[in-house]
C-alpha cells in the first residue's frame, strides 16, 4: 500500500494564517466602503438618480421595453424627498413649489440609463426587493441599495487574493500586496449606486478563471462556470469588452495546444460548453435589444438625444488624441479618474493635486518597469503569462475608450464635448482594477529588486494604502457633516 507523502505542517499553518489575514482585510475593506458610502448624501453627480430609478424598476420586475423611459413615479417620490443640492453647492431648502416643480420635471424626463446592460441591475433589483420586504423605505432603502457595494468589495478583495496566489505563488510579499491595495483602492464607484460597481469583482473572477484555464487542465463544469462569468461580466458594461477579447485569445491558445498534443477531441466538449455559456446569454440580450430598440447595443436613441453623431471613417483619425498634447491629456486624465473617480462636492472635484500627481507618476513608472521586466524575461512562468494577460486587458480597455472618443462628434454636449473630445471616465473600465494593480505591483517589485529592497515591498504598499486613506479622509471630511447623509437619518 502506497503511503502519501507527509504534509508540510508549517506551510499549512502559514497558509491558514494568510487566509485569516485576507479575511480581516475583506472586513476592513467592507467597513471602509460602508463608512464612505454612508457619508455621501443622495444623489451624487454621477447619474445616481438614473441608476436608482433603473434599480427600482428591476426590483418591481419591470425590464425596460424602450431605450428611453420616463422615471418611475414611486422612484421620483423617493428621489425628491432624499436629494440635496450640496453636490452643486445649491440651496438645500425644499419649498412646496420646488417639490412640485422637481417632481413634474423628473416624471417627464427620460432616464438615459434605461438602455444599460442588465447584470448589475438584476442583482441590485433583487437586493432592493429584499430591502423592501424588510420594511425599509425612502432614505433607508436608498442606503440599503448602496450598501450592496460592501459585499461586492469584500468579494473583490478575496478574488484578488486568489488571483495573487496564481500570479505570485512563490512571493508572499506580492501575494499580500495585491489584496491590500485592492482593499484601499480609492475609486469612488463603490460609494454610490451605479452599475460600474459590479464590474471589478465580475471582471476579476472571469480573469482569474481564464488564467486558470490557460495554466492548467480544468473540468467541464469549470469551463461552464467560466463561460457564464465572462457573459455576466460583459453584460454588466459594454466597456468590459476586454474580457471577451481575452476569452477568445485564451480559447484559441488552448485549441492550438490541444491540436499540437493530439488532444483536440478530448478538449472539444470543454470548448463547446465554454462558448455556449458565454455566448448564449449575450446573444439573447443583444437580440432583445435589436427587437425592442432597433440596435444590438441599445444606446443609439440615447446618443441621438445627446446630439452625438457617428463620424465617417475618413474623419476618425483627425482627432487630437493623435497629437502629443492630446494623447497626454487623454492618458493622464484617464489615470486620475481610474484611481479616484469623478464625484464632486460643493461644485468641486473631490481630488487632491498631490494625490493625482502620485497616481499618474507611479502608474507610468511602474508600468514601464513591468514592461521592461516582460521584455527581459522570456520565460513562460505563471507570472509572465499573467502579466501578459493583464497588459492585454488593460490595453484593450484603454483602446476602447480611445476609439469611442474618436468615433463621435459630440456637438454641444458638456462631456465629452467638441472642446474636450475624450472619454476619460476611469469608472468605465474599472473592471480592470485588479489586472492594473497586478502590473503596478510587479513593476514596483522589479524596481525594488534592482536596489535589493524587494523585501520592503509589503511595507511600501502599506504606506501607499495609508496615504490613499488619509487623502480620502481629507477629501470626505466636509461631507460627514451633511445633515442629509445616513448618519443623520431619522
Rosetta blueprint (number, residue, H / E / L):
1 X L
2 X L
3 X L
4 X L
5 X L
6 X L
7 X L
8 X L
9 X H
10 X H
11 X H
12 X H
13 X H
14 X H
15 X H
16 X H
17 X H
18 X H
19 X H
20 X H
21 X H
22 X H
23 X H
24 X H
25 X H
26 X H
27 X H
28 X H
29 X H
30 X H
31 X H
32 X H
33 X H
34 X H
35 X H
36 X H
37 X H
38 X H
39 X H
40 X L
41 X L
42 X L
43 X L
44 X L
45 X L
46 X L
47 X L
48 X H
49 X H
50 X H
51 X H
52 X H
53 X H
54 X H
55 X H
56 X H
57 X H
58 X H
59 X H
60 X L
61 X L
62 X L
63 X L
64 X L
65 X L
66 X L
67 X L
68 X L
69 X E
70 X E
71 X L
72 X L
73 X H
74 X H
75 X H
76 X H
77 X H
78 X H
79 X H
80 X H
81 X L
82 X L
83 X L
84 X L
85 X L
86 X H
87 X H
88 X H
89 X L
90 X L
91 X L
92 X L
93 X L
94 X L
95 X L
96 X H
97 X H
98 X H
99 X H
100 X H
101 X H
102 X H
103 X H
104 X H
105 X H
106 X H
107 X H
108 X L
109 X L
110 X E
111 X E
112 X L
113 X L
114 X L
115 X L
116 X L
117 X L
118 X L
119 X H
120 X H
121 X H
122 X H
123 X H
124 X H
125 X H
126 X H
127 X H
128 X H
129 X H
130 X H
131 X H
132 X H
133 X H
134 X L
135 X L
136 X L
137 X L
138 X H
139 X H
140 X H
141 X H
142 X H
143 X H
144 X H
145 X H
146 X H
147 X L
148 X H
149 X H
150 X H
151 X H
152 X H
153 X H
154 X H
155 X H
156 X H
157 X H
158 X H
159 X H
160 X H
161 X H
162 X H
163 X H
164 X H
165 X H
166 X H
167 X H
168 X L
169 X L
170 X L
171 X L
172 X H
173 X H
174 X H
175 X H
176 X H
177 X H
178 X H
179 X H
180 X H
181 X H
182 X H
183 X H
184 X L
185 X L
186 X L
187 X L
188 X H
189 X H
190 X H
191 X H
192 X L
193 X L
194 X L
195 X L
196 X L
197 X H
198 X H
199 X H
200 X H
201 X H
202 X H
203 X H
204 X H
205 X H
206 X H
207 X H
208 X H
209 X H
210 X H
211 X H
212 X H
213 X H
214 X H
215 X H
216 X L
217 X L
218 X L
219 X L
220 X H
221 X H
222 X H
223 X H
224 X H
225 X H
226 X H
227 X H
228 X H
229 X H
230 X H
231 X H
232 X H
233 X H
234 X H
235 X L
236 X L
237 X L
238 X H
239 X H
240 X H
241 X H
242 X H
243 X H
244 X H
245 X H
246 X H
247 X H
248 X H
249 X H
250 X H
251 X H
252 X H
253 X H
254 X H
255 X H
256 X H
257 X H
258 X H
259 X H
260 X H
261 X L
262 X L
263 X L
264 X H
265 X H
266 X H
267 X H
268 X H
269 X H
270 X H
271 X H
272 X H
273 X H
274 X H
275 X H
276 X H
277 X H
278 X H
279 X H
280 X H
281 X H
282 X H
283 X H
284 X H
285 X H
286 X H
287 X H
288 X H
289 X H
290 X H
291 X H
292 X H
293 X H
294 X L
295 X L
296 X L
297 X L
298 X L
299 X L
300 X H
301 X H
302 X H
303 X H
304 X H
305 X H
306 X H
307 X L
308 X L
309 X E
310 X E
311 X L
312 X L
313 X H
314 X H
315 X H
316 X L
317 X L
318 X L
319 X L
320 X H
321 X H
322 X H
323 X L
324 X H
325 X H
326 X H
327 X H
328 X H
329 X H
330 X H
331 X H
332 X H
333 X H
334 X H
335 X H
336 X H
337 X H
338 X H
339 X H
340 X H
341 X L
342 X L
343 X L
344 X E
345 X E
346 X L
347 X L
348 X E
349 X E
350 X L
351 X L
352 X L
353 X H
354 X H
355 X H
356 X H
357 X H
358 X H
359 X H
360 X H
361 X H
362 X H
363 X H
364 X H
365 X H
366 X H
367 X H
368 X H
369 X H
370 X H
371 X H
372 X H
373 X H
374 X H
375 X H
376 X H
377 X L
378 X L
379 X L
380 X L
381 X L
382 X H
383 X H
384 X H
385 X H
386 X H
387 X H
388 X H
389 X H
390 X H
391 X H
392 X H
393 X H
394 X H
395 X H
396 X H
397 X H
398 X H
399 X H
400 X H
401 X H
402 X H
403 X H
404 X H
405 X H
406 X H
407 X H
408 X E
409 X E
410 X L
411 X L
412 X L
413 X L
414 X L
415 X L
416 X L
417 X L
418 X L
419 X L
420 X L
421 X L
422 X L
423 X L
424 X L
425 X L
426 X H
427 X H
428 X H
429 X H
430 X H
431 X H
432 X H
433 X H
434 X H
435 X H
436 X H
437 X H
438 X H
439 X H
440 X H
441 X H
442 X H
443 X H
444 X H
445 X H
446 X H
447 X H
448 X H
449 X H
450 X H
451 X L
452 X L
453 X L
454 X H
455 X H
456 X H
457 X H
458 X H
459 X H
460 X H
461 X H
462 X H
463 X H
464 X H
465 X H
466 X H
467 X H
468 X H
469 X H
470 X H
471 X H
472 X H
473 X H
474 X H
475 X H
476 X H
477 X H
478 X H
479 X H
480 X H
481 X L
482 X L
483 X L
484 X L
485 X L
486 X H
487 X H
488 X H
489 X L
490 X L
